[in-house]
Amino acid sequence: MNDVKLTSTLAFRLGTLGAIATDRFSARLAPHDLKPKHVGLLSVLASGAAASQLDIAKLMGVAPSLVVSLADHLEAMGAVRRLRDPADRRRQTLTLTDEGSALLTECTTAACELDTELTAGLTPTQLDALHEALGHLAAEHGLPA
């Protein structure tokens, strides 16, 4: 283990590549006045995995106050709508609007274009292997497919 260089570890490489991908994705989202976490919230709503702000926070692994802030921004844009839960007036649920769905589609297109850019040097076999390996790792850590 002593002869292993930090830069050759999976943790370092995934972290560095993740930072590069996040920076580039953020730049593509900037014209929409969004950040990756906004898109993450839109994606959670589109999946139907959660609707209450507290459940969304748990699913995204962020503080509930961040979800409130993200939802405030998205609601002002018309991308989400807040509704009081009739069974528990203290609880607010979020729903994706048609505008939010269209925005998510645009962001997904931007992410797909970035994927193509980031993997341009891979062969189809390498790309398939990368998708398979990352999909397996994501599933093992409870991330969506």
N, C-alpha and C positions, 0 to 999 in steps of 0.2 A: 504494500500500500504506500510505502514511503517514496517509491519511484513514480507514482502517479502525479501528473500535473493537474492543478486545479482546473485549468482551462480545458482539460479533456474529460472532466466529469459531466455526467448527464445533468446534474443539478445546475452547474455553472452554464452549460450550453443552453438548456431550456430556459433558464432565467434570463440570459442575455438575449436570446432570440425572442423571448416573450416581450422583453422591453422594447426591442426593435419593432416587433409587430404592433405592440400597443401604441408606440409613438406614431407609426405610419397610419394605423387605423384612426387614431385620434385626429390626425391631420385631415383625413377624409371625412370625418364627422363634423369637423369645425364649421363648415358652411351651413350645416343644419342646426348649429348652436347646441350640439350634443357632445357628450363624452361617452366612452365605452360603458360605464355603469348605467347611463340612461338607456342605452340599447339593451343591456342586460335585463333591465326592468321590463322593457317592452317585450322582450323575448319570453320572460317568465309569464307575463300576462297572456301572450299568444299561445303558450303551451298549455295553459289551463292548470298548471301545477299549483298555483296559489293565487289568492285574490286579496286577502287581508294584508294590510301593510306589515303587520307583525309576522305573518307567515312568509311573506316575501322576503323580509329581512333575514329570517332564519335560513331560508332556501339559498339566498345570495351570500350568506355568511358576512353580513354587514350589520351595523347598528341600525335599529329602527329609525333613529333620527335622520340617517342618511336616506332611507327610503322615503321619508316624509319630504325631505329636500328635493330628491329626484322627482317625486310625484308632483310637487308644487310646480317645478319647471315644466314637466310634461303636461300638466293640466293647463297651465298658462298657454301652452302651444296648441292645445286642443287635441293632444295625442291620447290622453287618458281622462277618465271621468271618475270622480270619487262619489261613492254612495254610502250612506249609513246602513249598517246591518240592522234590519227590522227586529231581529231577535236580541241584539245587543247594541244599543244606541252608542256605546263608547267605541265600538269597532267600526272602522271604515274599510270598505273594500274598493278595489280599483278595477276598472274595466278598460279595455282597449277600445278606442274609437276607430271609426273608419280612417280618419286622418292618421291615427297611430299605426294602424295596419299598413297603410301606404308608406309611412315613414320607415317602419321596420323593413319593408321590402326594399326600399332604397338603401338602407344600411346593410342589408344582407348582400345586395348586389356589390356594394363597395367592399365588403369583406371577401366575397368571392374573387373580385378583381385583384385584391391584395394577395389572396392565396396563390393565384396564378403568378403574380409577380415574384413572391417569395420562393416559389418552388420551380421557377423557370429552368433551373439547371438540373432538375431531376429527370430521370427516365420514367416512363410510365410504370415500370416495375418498382422502382424506388418510391414513386409517389403512392402507389397502392400499399406498399409495405409501411410507409410512414403513416398513412391513414389508419391502417389496421393496428399498428403499435400504439398510436395516440388514442385511438378509440378504446383499446383494451385498458390502457392506463387511466383514461378518463372514467371508464366504468368501474374500475377497481377503487377509485376515489370518490365515487358517488356523483360524478358529473354527468350531465345529460349527454346523450349520444349525438 
